[in-house]
Amino acid sequence: MWENIETGYYITLESCYQEACDGEKVIDEIINHYEEESEGENGLNKNWIIIDTYFLSMNLDEYMRFRRKAQVYRNQGFDIDETF
């Protein structure tokens, strides 16, 4: 459903265009992966994540679920940017 390109940069895959994709699961997995990958790194903005949501945005219901859950993480201090 997603792929990690480099630390803090993720893309959603074409499988997110399908109905079986779960938008909340996508953001949960990305955040969990990011936290595991960034442990021990001393970045200036440790919680900055960029997610290319092109394919996920074509599945409107799941994209909206993704956006709502992403807002929860933003409220927890993550800086989540989306690209298309």
Residue pairs with C-beta under 8 A, 6 or more apart in sequence:
1 12
1 13
1 15
1 16
1 21
1 22
1 25
1 26
1 29
2 10
2 11
2 12
2 13
2 16
2 26
2 29
2 30
2 51
3 10
3 11
3 13
4 10
4 33
4 37
5 11
7 34
7 37
7 38
7 41
8 34
8 38
8 48
8 49
8 50
9 49
9 50
9 52
10 30
10 33
10 34
10 49
10 50
10 51
10 52
11 51
11 52
11 54
12 26
12 51
12 52
12 53
12 54
12 55
12 56
13 55
14 55
15 21
15 55
16 26
16 55
16 56
16 58
16 59
16 62
17 55
17 56
17 58
17 59
18 59
19 59
21 56
21 59
21 62
22 62
22 65
23 56
23 59
23 61
23 62
23 63
23 64
23 65
23 66
23 67
23 69
24 65
24 66
24 68
24 69
26 56
26 62
26 66
27 51
27 66
27 69
27 70
27 73
28 69
30 49
30 51
31 49
31 73
31 78
34 49
38 46
45 79
47 77
47 78
47 79
48 79
48 81
49 78
49 79
49 80
49 81
50 81
50 82
50 83
51 80
51 81
51 82
51 83
52 82
52 83
52 84
53 63
53 66
53 82
53 83
53 84
54 83
54 84
56 62
56 63
56 66
57 63
57 84
70 80
70 82
73 80
74 80
